[in-house]
Amino acid sequence: MTLLTFRFAPSPNGDLHLGHAYSALLNQKLARAGGGRLLLRIEDIDMARCTPQFEAGVLADLKWLGLDWEQPVRRQSEHFGEYQAVLQQLIGEELVYPAFMSRGDIRAFITGSEKRGRDWPRDPDGVPLYPPSDKALPMKERKRRIADNEPFAWRLDTDAVMARVGRDLAWAEFTDETLSATRSVEARPRDWGDVIVARRDIPTSYHLAVVMDDALQGISHVVRGQDLFSATGVQRLLQEVLGLPRPAYFHHRLILGPDGRKLSKSLGDTGLATLRRAGATPDDIRRMIGL
C-alpha cells in the first residue's frame, strides 16, 4: 500500500498570512488522518526576492502554529543541477525554445496585432500569450543570438509537447476537504500558451521545479489553493512528457480579506507574525480560518 505523502511548499519572499496557515494546517490534518507523511519544501528559486530572513520567519510561524514535518527540508535553490539535467533533456528533444522578446517587444507585437483587428489571446490569469515569432527562428539564428549574450528564457513548445504526448490529459481532483471522492478534470495546457520553464541564469521555473520536486519527494496528494487550479494543466503536461508519476490534487478554498480579495504578501495583508505579536494564539488562527 502506498504511503500517503503531503507537502506544504511556501516561498520565502515575504511573511506568511492566514491563507498560508490554512493550507499548511489542512495538509497536516489530512496527513495525520490518513496515517501519512507531511513534508516541507522551500520554493526559493527566485533568488532576488527570497531571503534567509524570510525563510527563518516562515519556519518560526509554522512551528508556532504547531506544524511538524519530516526532515530534511528540501530547498529548491540546492537542486539546480537536477533541474538543469531535465532542462537539457527538453532542449535536446526540441521541446523548448529560447524566447528573446522583452516585455516591451511583446506589448508592441500585441498592440500591432490588435490594431489589425485581432483580439490577442490571454491565459487564465489574464496575461497575453507569448507571440509565436521566436518559435519560428531557425536554429542557426537562435544559436547566434545566444552566443551574442542576448537575454532570453526557455519556453515550452506546448504544441510540440502535446503532439509528443499524443492524447488528451486529465487529473484526479478531490471534491472536498475529506478527500473522500474525486472527479476527473480535463487538463488544458494550451490555455497558457508557451510557458517559461527556465531562465537563462536559473535552470528552472515554478512549473518545472514543482513537478520534479513532487516526483522526487514521492508526493501522493497535492493540496494547495484554488488560485493554482488552472496551472495544473501545464504541470500535468510536463509530468506526462517527462514520465513522472501523477499525484492526486485538491485545490482548496482561498482565505479572503475583509474586502473580498485574495490575501497576498505583496499587498501587505496582516501576516501571522503580526497577529502573533498582537496576542493571537494558534487556536485563534484556527478559528479565523475555519479549522
Secondary structure, 3 states (H helix, E strand, C coil): CCCCEEEECCCCCCCCEHHHHHHHHHHHHHHHHCCCEEEEEECCCCCCCCCHHHHHHHHHHHHHHCCCCEEEEEEHHHCHHHHHHHHHHHHHCCCEEEECCCHHHHHHHHHHHHHCCCCCCECCCCCECCCCCHHHCCHHHHHHHHHCCCCCEEEECHHHHHHHHCCCCEEEEECCCCCCCEEEEECCHHHHCCCEEEECCCCCCHHHHHHHHHHHCCCCEEEEEHHHCCCHHHHHHHHHHHCCCCCEEEEECCCECCCCCECCCCCCCCEHHHHHHCCCCHHHHHHHHCC
